[in-house]
Amino acid sequence: MAMHAYGLSWIDENRLFEVADHVFGKMFAARSKDPLPPDPFTLVAQAKILDEPLRAIVDFDDLRSRNKSLSNAIGLWHQKVLGLSERLVELGSNGGGVDLRTAPGVLLPSWGKPGYFEVKNRFNTIKASDEKDLWDTLKLLAQSNNAVSYLIQVIPSKREPYDHPWVPSGRAADERIRCCDGVTAYAFAFDRPTALHELYEAMPAVLDDVRLEHGLPLATATDGELAEDLFNSVFPDAPAE
């Protein structure tokens, strides 16, 4: 097996590559499949409403359709990367409806209890109609296991850290049912305040290795300064050690 090095001493880098290949490799392989047909009515209407050239709208729609699948894949990737932590265990289909739990013997520092975690890529990923069901699942796991349950929202709605009760419409606040941002979640998972940022910096190299694994050339180099600006515009500063 090839050895991979990304400068991340706090994670198994070969397993990190395997996780990326598992999640994104199929997307490279799927690039040759026929795309879904466009919706001419929607595209023409969008061009008129936005007063943009139709060619620009068509090109954007193709990119948007691919980006939707990619956004879903990123959420799964975060779940599996967090599952590489020695503090967490990925639950799979036997997880009682959630993605991760603390490893045996590991307790949440502020609670002295085990934790259960559902991972979502964005704060607004869950449909409003599904929020109550997830909240009920998290509550049941917390009650049944004397635990605290979390919804991890990797990308927060605001550039600030949080760890507070999650209260969807129709449910009352419960200190045991919480949500937190991605920086906070990764800091706990890997006992490293800057873990999410370091992972982000290594991601282009990881994905280039996946490209090579599937017989594709290296991609265009990432604009490092722009990439850093994007991260800093979305995520809160790392918590103090």
N, C-alpha and C positions, 0 to 999 in steps of 0.2 A: 504494500500500500504506500502511495506517495506520502511524503511528510510535508506538512503545510506549516508555515510560520507567518504570523500576522502581528507579532509584537504584543500578544496578549498572554501574559504569564499566568493569569488567574482563571483561564478556561482551557479545556482540552481542545487545541486548535484543529486536530484531525477530526474530532467529532463535530466541531463547528463547521468544517467544510462538508462533512457528511450531511448535516442538517440542511445546509444551504443547497446542496445537490439534490437532496430529497424533495425540497420544496420548490426550487426554481428550475431544476434540470428538466422537468417535464414541460416547462414553459418554453425553453429553447427548442425542445423536440417538437413542440406543437406549432412552431412558427410557420411550418410548411403547409398546415392545414388550410382549407378554404375558409375565409372569413364569413361571418353572417352577412346577408345582403343588407344594403343600406335602406333607410326609409326616406325616399325622395321628398315626400311631403314635409316631413319634419325638417329636413336639411334646407329646403327652399324657404320655409317659414322662418327658420332661425337666421338665415342670411338676411332676409328682409327686416326682421325685428331688430337685429343687432347692427344692420347696415354694414355688413361685411361681405367680401367677395365669396361667392359660392365655393370656389376651390379651397379657400382657407377653412370654410366650415366643414367641407368633406374631409380634409386632412385632419382637422381637429377631432372630428367624430371617430375616425379610425384610431387615433391615439387614445381618445377617451375610453373606447370599448376595451382596448388592451389594458389601459391603466386600471379599470375596474377589477379585472381578474388579478392584476398584480397587487392591488391594495388588499384583497382578500388573502393572497399568498403571504404578504408581509405579516399579517396578523398571526397566521399559522407559524411563520418563522420565529416570531417573538416567543410564542408559546414553547416551541421546541428549544430555542436557545436558553430560555429560562429553565427549562427542564434539564439542562446540562449542569446547573448549579448543584453543589453538594448539599445545599439546604433544601432543595425542592425535588419532588418526584412527579413526573408526568403521568397522568392517570389514564389517558386513552379512553376507550369505550367503557371502562369499568369505573369511571370517576364520579358516578352519581350525578352526572350532568355538568361537571366543571372540569377544568383543564389540569390543574396542579394542586398539590398539597405539600405541606412541609414534610421533610424526611423524618423518619422515626427518631425521636429524641430531640428534634429541633423545635424550639418554641419562638413565637413572635416576641421580640424584646420588650415591647411596651405592654404586653398582655400576659406573658407567661403561659400562653396557650398555643396549640397548633393552629395552622391556618389553611384555608382552602381558597383557591384563586381561579377566577375566570378571566381570560386574557382577550382583550379587544384592541385592535390597532388604533382606533380613534374614539374620542369621547362620545361621538354621535353614531356609532356603528349599529347599535341595537335599535330595532324598530320599537316605537312606543308601545305597540300592542304586545311585544314580547318581554318588556321590562319587568312586569309584575311576575311573570313565570320564573324569570331568572332570579329575582329577589326572593321569591318563595323557596327556590332550590337552595340558594345561599343560606337562607335562614334555617332550613331543615338541617343542612350539614353542620351549621354552627351549633344548633340545639342538640343534635344527636351525638356530637363528638366533643362537646365542651370546648368549642373552637371559635375562631373569628374568621369570617368569610370576606373576601375582597373581590371587587371588580377592578381589574387593572386596565386603565385607559392610557395606553402608551402615549398617544398624542393628546395633550390636555386641551381644554377649551381656551384657557388663558395661560400666559407664560408665568406660572407660579406653581410651586410644589403644594400638594395637598394629600391629606390622609384623614378623611372625615366620613361620617355616615352617608351611605348612598340612599337617597329617598326618591324613588320614582313616583310618578303620579299614582295615587290610590294606595300608597303604603306609608306607614308611619315610621319615623326615625327609630333606628335600633343601633346602638353602639357596636353591636357584633356584626353588622352588615355594612361594609365600608367600601370606599373606592379610593384609588390613588393614581397618581401619574406615573409615567414610565421611568423617569429618573429615580423616583422614590422606590419603585418596585425593583429595579435593577440594583440599586444601592443595597437593598436588603438581601437580594438573592445571592449576590457575589461578594457581599461585605466590602464593597468598594464604591465610594461615592461617585466616581467618574466612569463607572462601568458602561453605561449606555453611550456616553460620548466616545469612549475608546472603541466600543463595538462599531459605532457609526463610522469612525475614521478607518477602521479595518475593512468595512464592508466592500468597497470597490475591489480590493485585492482578493477577497473571498469569492466574489462573483466572477472576476476574471479567471480564477482557477476553475470555477464551474464551467465557464465558456470553453476553456481548454479541454476539460474533461469530455465535452460533447463535440469536440472537433471544430470549434469556432475560434477565430482569431481574437486577440485581446481587443476589448472595446476602446473607443475613444477615451482618452484620459479625462478623469473627472476634474472640473475646475475646483481646486481645493478651497480657494478663498470664498467662492460662491456657496460651496457646500457648507462651509463653516458658518457663513452668514445665515443660511437656511436653518441650520440646527439652532443657532442662538436666537433666531426670531420665534421659535416655537417652544423650546424646552426651557424650564427654569434652571437656574444655576445649581450645580451639584450641592447636596447637603454637606455641611461641615463635618469633618471626621471627628 
